[in-house]
Amino acid sequence: MYELNKINLILTENRIKVHVFNPSKRKIWCVVGEQNEYWLDQSLNFCSCKGYYFTRLNQKMSCYHLKSVEIAYKNKNKNIDIVEFTDEEYDGFLLSVIYNLYD
């Protein structure tokens, strides 16, 4: 129940973001959490949150961030905020993501 409430909050507050780099259309996904932004790779079923790490190790399940993105996808991206960048900004953006993961 607690997880379902968090998923609903993420969806209703449009806290799912996809950063699209043009013209290549490369995408970097994140969910804005209560304290951090969590970076996701849907193709790998990966999330940078601690909950993902512990649930994957113990229960072979995904976290509620990934479940939120899955639901938003099924809702035809209705709850996804698209942020556009140029391809020239890609390297700097990735560096800031990596820096924030270890901050």
N, C-alpha and C positions, 0 to 999 in steps of 0.2 A: 504494500500500500504506500509506504514512504517513497519508494522508487517511482511509482506511478504519479504521485504528486509532483515530484521533481521533473519528470518528463512533461507533464502538463504545463508546468511553469515555464520550462524552456520553450515549449511550442507557443504558448500564449504571449510570451514576451519577445518572441522572434529573436532568440539568442543563438540561433544557428546561422553561421556566416560561411559563405563560400567566396574566396578571393580568386577572381578570374583575371588571368594575365593575358592581354591582347597584343598581337593578333594570334598567338599560339594556342589560346584557350586552355592553358595549364590551369589547374585548380588546386587550391589549398583550402581545406575545410577546418572550421573550428566551432566549438560551442563555448559561449561565454558563460562561465560558471559563477558561483558566488564569490570566489576569491581569485580565480585564474581563468585564462583562456586555455582550453584543451584542444589539442591538434589531433585530427583524425585522418585516417586513410581507410576508406570504406573497402577498397579492393583487398586490403590486408586484414580487415576487421581489427584495426588498431586504434587505440586512443591513448593520449599521453597522460591521462589521469591515474592517480594511485589506485583508485577503485578498479580500473581495468586490469592493472597488474595483479592485484590480489585475487580478483574473481576469476581471471583466466588461469592463474596458477592452481587455485583450489577447486573451482567448480566448472571450468571450461566454458564459461559464459562470457558475454560481453557486458559492458557497463551501460548505464542509462543514457550516457551521451550518444553512444552509437545507436541505441534504440530510438532516441529522439530523432536522429537524422533519418533513420529508416522510416519512421512514421511520417515525417515531413515529406519524404520522397513519395510515399504512397498517397499523400494529400496533394500531389502535383506541385511540390515546391512552395506551397502556400505560406509556410512558416520559415522560409529561408531568405535571409538578407544577402543579396548579391552585391559585392564590392569589387569594382573594376580597377585594374592597374595596367600599366604598360609592361611589356616583356623586359624592358630596361630596368624596371624596379624589382624584378624577380629575385636576383641574387641578394640584394640588400634586405628584402623582405624575409627570405629564408634565414639569413644571418640573424635578424632580430628574433625570429621564432626560436632558433637554436639558443641564442643568448637567454631568452626568457625562460626556456625550459630548465636552465641550470642556474637561474638567478635566485 
